[in-house]
């Protein structure tokens, strides 16, 4: 069985209490031996330290990712969270999500973010919101996350996602290709059983711990 990455992107959701409740409910039901499945949770960055402590104290097989990173190194950049700050609490960072691109992240800015992440050994999960976009050469994890499918209840077909993933894999640096966009417990396996897809990026359905567990179990 190929190793799968199952990534939860909580986007800008949840209070501190809700984060704690989610983690407790998830932990109660999680089978600790999730063979060949790597679970990555990407909470809003202010909750990363709390999630990191919870995971450590409960010895959970979960890794953390940030949802974005500054394109600048530390310094006089008000409001920015640099890669060097994130790396104390997370191993991964999502870069290029369509919701960031819509808010003004250009290809140049995204390239700077990838560079900052790399310098701090944060593993980038690079999102393509359209099959025509390209990931930077050095990126090893790419998510095909088409805008039309995000939050719409209208996922791409597994066959088309598999074709796009095959093209992404022509870059030999790419180790994992994920599919994202309206993934649910009932459709996840259609994607993960495709030859070129080895994981999913889950938004809305990751907000509920039981639904996210079902996705992990069904993947
Ligand atoms: P969704 O979001 O699962 O809510 O469609 C996916 C994403 O934004 O990556």
Boltz pocket constraint, residues with backbone or C-beta under 6 A from the ligand:
constraints:
  - pocket:
      binder: B
      contacts: [[A, 9], [A, 145], [A, 149], [A, 150], [A, 151], [A, 152], [A, 153], [A, 180], [A, 181], [A, 182], [A, 183], [A, 201], [A, 202], [A, 203], [A, 204], [A, 205]]
      max_distance: 6.0
